[in-house]
Amino acid sequence: MHFPSDMHDEEYRHGLVTAQIEVDLPFQLRALRKQRVLTQPELADLAGMKQSRISKMEKPGGARFTLETLRRLAKALDVALIVRFGPFGELLGWSREFNPDAFAVPSFNEEEKLLEARDHSIGEAQAQGRLILITANNVRYKQIADEQPSLVEQVGKSVPRKPVASDDMPVPIIETTTGGVITHA
């Protein structure tokens, strides 16, 4: 990836950071509030703020965000707040891909239900013999790694992995979020 020529200008780069804060954060806040079917006064009440403050924060450039304000909003919306320094390429990617109409972050309870449903589906598929879960600590995984190391390059990297042959049928290995892999039987 090559950076656009504007990115070679330091003021432009740091203006992009400011724009992300002043434009993307208000759009994220509004999208999350609407996703939860909350009014501005309801969100203000949950966050311990005034409705007028929520209104200003939802308008690009309408308010300055402090970490404390963001923490209170994250708590009110029951989402994580991730604040970190990062590379400009990541910021450009985020800005290009961000769509406030499609932006959605599940609350903790919603995310837990999604994870439980995923785990249940995996468990059912395993019980029916449609999936074989192999973790990094699993003996079978270690056998595959020892016998065919080129097929199991660095657990935790991109998916899907190269297939492992089983009775002349390819078995794709797919990583799980816990660092293991799933093979389709």
Long-range contacts (C-beta under 8 A, 24 or more apart in sequence): 1-89, 3-88, 3-89, 3-92, 4-92, 7-88, 7-92, 13-88, 16-88, 16-91, 16-92, 16-95, 17-91, 19-95, 20-91, 20-94, 20-95, 21-65, 22-60, 22-61, 23-60, 23-61, 24-94, 24-95, 24-98, 25-57, 25-65, 25-70, 26-57, 26-58, 26-59, 26-60, 26-61, 26-62, 26-63, 27-60, 27-98, 27-100, 27-103, 28-100, 28-103, 29-54, 29-57, 29-58, 29-73, 30-58, 30-100, 31-100, 31-101, 31-103, 31-104, 32-77, 32-79, 32-103, 32-105, 33-58, 33-77, 35-104, 35-105, 36-77, 36-107, 43-73, 43-76, 43-77, 46-76, 46-77, 47-72, 47-73, 47-75, 47-76, 48-72, 48-76, 77-105, 77-107, 78-107, 78-108, 78-109, 79-105, 79-106, 79-107, 79-108, 122-182, 129-185, 130-184, 130-185, 131-182, 131-183, 131-184, 131-185, 132-182, 132-183, 132-184, 132-185, 133-176, 133-180, 133-181, 133-182, 134-173, 134-180, 134-181, 134-182, 134-183, 135-176, 135-178, 135-179, 135-180, 135-181, 136-179, 136-180, 136-181, 138-180, 141-180, 141-181, 144-173, 152-181, 155-179, 155-180, 155-181
